[in-house]
Amino acid sequence: MVLNKTGIALRPGVTSPNEIVKLAKVIDQSNVSHLFIPDLPGGFDSLEISSACLGVTKGLRVGSGVFRLLEQDEKQLLRRLETLQAISGNRYLLGVGTGNPGPTPEKKIDDMVKRLLEIKSIFPKGDGALFPESYIATLKSGIARKVAGSCDGILMNFCSPGYAGKLVRNVRESYKGNLEVACYLKTFFSKSKETATKLAIAEFGNYDMLSHYHKMFEKDGVTDLISSAKSSQIYSDRLREISPVNPDRNEIAEYASRFRQAGVTIPCLYPYFAPGETFEFKLETIGSIVSSVE
């Protein structure tokens, strides 16, 4: 029995589609409840990978995390969702986002929510297929408050437990209904700790160049630490609290616990592997992650 919900995210490109399907079979034998497959522009199709994973698992919920809903053909998406739900016993997860919000983010968010509710309203009711458990991606309290009630949960990406806790408290003050809060917990792995550390520093640096992430890092007081890490390649304890490097199973359990205490109901471990790492190493790492939530 799963006492606490826990997720894993496997990113195509970091882990190949074939490897993701193999790892899904392993994850299905654990207490992990959710598997998210990030959908990247120009990359592999997360719905297709999800379908393959659902076909080799029995209890695991699997789905996109996230694809751009407004870029999907509505009729075709309906057919795909109904099919996925029918063949999996309603285990598909529908994670959606806006992508680049453009010059009018409020309108784009409104359009996305409207599209989601339209699809839900016309979703076929036959053959036992139910509308999927749905998540909307956001890192902003205002958007989270706006979409609460239109979905089953929100999905946050790459933030500290403190930042996640503030967002959760903000939403709970205005929305009293049932709302799952999932959050990606990025972790970096390599046989070489130095390589894993470089990978983590590069990821922080890449995200810090995005204006909305830079503002978030400013609120967390880590922008100077990111700049220092880029020049010195020294990964501070403060950054390690947000995204650990080569954590063991006890460290992973403590890491997830900090997010649970902040109000995240589905901490979702998101392993990044250095290029060239073997499938055996990835399998061993996933084994460590799933054992931390037994």
N, C-alpha and C positions, 0 to 999 in steps of 0.2 A: 504493500500500500504506500502511495506517495503522500507523505505528510506535508512536505513543502514542494511547491512547483519549482523546477529548475530547468533552464534551457541551455542549449549549446548552439552556436552559430558556426557554420562551416562555409567559408568564402570561396566560391569558384575562382580559380586563378592562384590562390594560396594552396588549396586542396583541389585536385582534379575531380570532375564529376564522377568518374569511376571510383575514386577513393572515397568520395562522400557517400556513395551508395554502400560501399563496404563498411564504412564506419557507422553508418546508420543502423546496420544490423547489430553492431556491438552496443551502440547506445540504447537500442531497443531492449536490451537485456538488463538495463540498469534502472535506477529510480529517476533518471532524467525524463521530464515530461514533454518538453518542446524542443524541436529542432528547426532553426531558421536558416534559410538559404538566401543570403543577400543576392540581389539582382543588380548587376552592374551594366551600365550602358556599353553596348558593343560586345558584351561577354555572353556566357552561356545563359540559357533561359532557365530561371529559377523554378518555373512551374513544371518544366519537363524533368528537371532533377528531382523536384519534390515528388512527382508522380513515380519515378523509379524508386525513390526511398520508401514511399508509402507501400509499394508493391513487395518490399522485402521485410517490412516491419509489421507488428501486430497491434501494439498499443501506443506507440510514439505518435505525437502530433507533429506534423511536418508541413512547412510552407514557406512562402516568400517573405523576405525581410530586408528591404521592401521593394516592390516594383511601382512604377509611376502609373497610377490608375488612369490619369487623363490621356495617356498615350495608348491605351488599350481599346480595341474595337469592342464595344459593349456586347453585341450579340455573340461574338466569338468567345469572349471571356465568360459569359453566362454558360455556354455549352461546356467550356473547359472546367469551370468550377463544379457544375452539376456532375460531370463525369468523374472528377477527382473525388467528390464526396460519395458518390455511389459505389465506387470501387474500393474505397478505403474505410467505409463505415464512419464517415463524417470526421475524419482526422486531419483534413487539410486546414492549414492556417493561412489566412489572407492578410498579409502585411502590405500596407500601401503608404505612399508618400507623394509629394508634389514634384520632387526633383528640384530643379532650379526654379525658385519662386518668381523670378523675373521682376519687373518694375511694379507689379501690383500683387504682392504676396497675399493680402487679405482676400482678394477676389479669387486667386488660384486655390486657396484653402477652401473657400466657400464652394467653388466649383467641384473640388475633389469630394467634399462631404456630400454634396448634392448627388454626384455620380454614384457614390457608394450606397446611399440610401435608395436611389432609383434601382440599382442592380438588386439590392436586397428585397425591394418591394415586388419585383417581377420574377424573383428566383423561383423556379419550378418547385411545386410542393409535393410532387409524386415520387414514387420509388424509394421512399425513405431518406432521400437526400435533403440535408438541412443546409441553410446558409452557413458558410464557414465562420469560425471564430475569427474576428477581425481586429486588426491593430493598425493604428495610425501613427506614423513616425513624427516625433517632435522633440525638441529640446527647449521649447519656450512655454512658460506657464500659461500665457494668454491663449496660445493655440491649444494647449492641453485642455484648458477650461472650455474652450469653444467646441472641441470635438467630443468631449465626454458626453455620453448619452447617444452618440451616433455610432459607437463601436464598442467592442468588448474590452479593449484596452489600448494603452498608448505604448509606444516602443521608443526608448531613448538610446542614443548612441554615444559611447566614449565620453563619459563624464565622471566626476568624483562622487563618492557617496554623499558628501555634503551638498553638492549641487543637486543631486537627485532628490535628496531629502527635502530641500527647500521647494522644489517643483511639486513634489507629492503633497506637501503640506498646503501649498497654495491651491492646488486643485481640490483637495479634500475639504477645504473651507467653503467652497462654493458648490461642489457636486457630492451628494451623499449616496448616490447609487453605487451599484457594483461596478468596479473598474479595475481590471488587471493593469499592473504597471510592470512592464518588461524593460530590461536595460541591458545593453551589451557591455560586458566586462572584458575589455581587450587585454589579452595576455600574450607575451612574446616568448617563443621557444626556439631553441637551437641546441645542438650538441655542444656548441661553443657559446659560453655565456657572453663573451665579447661580441659575437655576431648578433646574438639576441638583443643585447643592449643597443647596438647600433641600429637595429631594426626598430626598436621602440623609440629611440631619439628621432629617427627619420620620420616616423609616423606622427609624433607630436609636432615636429617642424612642418610637415605637410598640412596638417589640420590648422596649425596656428596661422597659416597664410590665408585661410578662409575667414572672412570678416566676422561671421556670426560665431565661429569657434574661438576666434581671438578674443571677442568680447566675453565669452564664457570663461576662457582661461584667465582673463583679467579679473573677473569676479572671484575666481578661485585663488587669485594671487600667485599664479605660476608662470606668467609670461616671461619674467626675468630668468626663471629657472630653465625654461625651454630654450631661450636664447643662449644661456650659459652652457647648457648641455650640447647644443649644436656646435659650439666652438671648442669646448673642452672634452667632449665625449664622456663626461662624467654624469651619471644618471642619479639624481638626488633621491633621497628617501621619500620626499614629498611626491615626486613624479611616480615613484614606485608604488605609492599608495593608490594612485589612480590606475596605473597599469603595471603590474609586476612582470618581472623577467624570470623565466625558468622557475616558477613557484612549484614547491612540492605539494602533495595532497593536503597537508595540514594548512599550508599557506593559502591554498585555493579555498578551502573550507572557511577560513577566517575572512578572506577577501569577500566571498559571497555573503557571509554573515553580516558584514558591515553594510552592504546594500540592503539586505533584508531589514536590518534595524532602521534604515533610513526610510522604509516604507515600500521598497521595491518588492513586488510579490513574485516576480519571475526573474531572478538574476540569471543572466544568460552568458555563460563563459564563451568567449570569442577568441580562440587561439589563432595567432599569426605564426606561421612557420617561415624560417629563413629559406630562401631559394635553394633548391638542391637537397633538402632534407628528405630522407627516405620514407616510404610508406610505413616501414617498421617503426621508425621513430615517431611518426604521427600516431600510429596505433597505440604505442606505449604511452604517449602523452594523453590521448583520449581516455585510455584506461585509468590514468592517474586522476583525470578530471572526474570521471564518473564514479570512481571509488571514493572521492571526497564528499559525495552527496548520498552515499549509502546509508 
